[in-house]
Amino acid sequence: MTETLAIVPVILSGGSGTRLWPMSRPERPKQLLALTAKETMLQLTAQRALSAEFTAPIVVGNATHAGEIQAQLDAIGTHPQALILEPVGRNTAPAIALAALVVNPAAPLLVMPSDHIISDVKAFHAAIRAALPLVADGWLVTFGIEPDAPETGYGYIQIGEPIAPGVHRVARFVEKPQREVAEAMIRSGDHAWNGGIFLFRADSFLNALATHGPEMTDAAKAAMAEARHEGCRIFPDASAFAASPADSIDYAVMEKADRVAVVPVTMGWSDVGSWDALHAISAADDDGNVHHGSVVALDSERCQVRTDGARIAMVGVSDLTIIASGNDILILPRGRSQEVKRLLEAMEA
């Protein structure tokens, strides 16, 4: 796709996926689960970048998941060129900096969360190709997901003037809006969801981070300079990395840099950020029920039921989400799955 260097996939696998409790837990978060296919979400992410246009991936993840990450990638024949194991979470900007420091500075990095769904991979690859000439020229590129609802849980990107075929300047980033603001942005037709997928040269990102978040750059460099290596596994120095501020790439770099572009794309994207989001993209039976595991449903409709052990039997219920994992059972009305986080806080209290 480029005249010189293949694209380096950088897969961010440090999240804990708490909104999909009780299936997703800190010791086995949602990216390590098979929620939408026989493959796990991490495996599906890696498979999006398996052609000759890409190198082997770099995965940035939690040290406690190292064995599981490597086993899952081995199972699909993908051997990471580096598995960078964060000693402590510092959000996405420092995590990406760790990856950018181990590649050719001119290499294009395709940064992907490990827990998203993209059903139209061809459209995704076409968007990547559209962005590459700008990336080679030093632009930082994000991908704007065409919105189909006024979601308040996503950030938005206002699409500015065109600067290349299929590529636009970013006019502004909008944080998670109130519903009426989201509705107005969708009506305007010039806003896209911020899907958290990025493409840029390693040196372009590091230079921008050094300008806008130098403490993060310094901490990442110090952590990698003192890193321990075991095969493909890289353990950044814990104390040096812990000194980094915690910030997202959006706040630290994309909202502040000058040459930031967006490629609008419709590619069947979902961040599977809640049980309701998972229900929306899952195949249902004739009664609108989605069920996995040992489930018996009579006279019930539009329910989502998952179990990894206990048998669930239900009669005459509708619009419920019921999730059983180990000794924990979650029951809530569909439409309220964003409240799982509040539920976890209450249980911890």
Secondary structure as UniProt FT lines:
FT   STRAND          7..13
FT   HELIX           18..20
FT   TURN            21..23
FT   TURN            26..27
FT   HELIX           30..32
FT   HELIX           41..47
FT   TURN            48..49
FT   TURN            52..53
FT   STRAND          58..62
FT   HELIX           63..65
FT   HELIX           66..75
FT   TURN            76..77
FT   STRAND          82..86
FT   HELIX           92..100
FT   TURN            101..102
FT   TURN            105..106
FT   STRAND          108..113
FT   TURN            114..115
FT   STRAND          117..118
FT   HELIX           121..136
FT   TURN            137..138
FT   STRAND          140..145
FT   STRAND          156..164
FT   TURN            165..166
FT   STRAND          167..174
FT   HELIX           179..188
FT   STRAND          191..201
FT   HELIX           202..212
FT   HELIX           214..225
FT   STRAND          228..230
FT   TURN            231..232
FT   STRAND          233..235
FT   HELIX           238..242
FT   HELIX           250..254
FT   TURN            255..256
FT   STRAND          260..265
FT   STRAND          269..270
FT   HELIX           275..280
FT   TURN            286..287
FT   STRAND          290..292
FT   STRAND          295..298
FT   STRAND          304..307
FT   STRAND          312..315
FT   STRAND          320..325
FT   TURN            326..327
FT   STRAND          328..333
FT   TURN            334..335
FT   HELIX           337..339
FT   HELIX           340..348
//
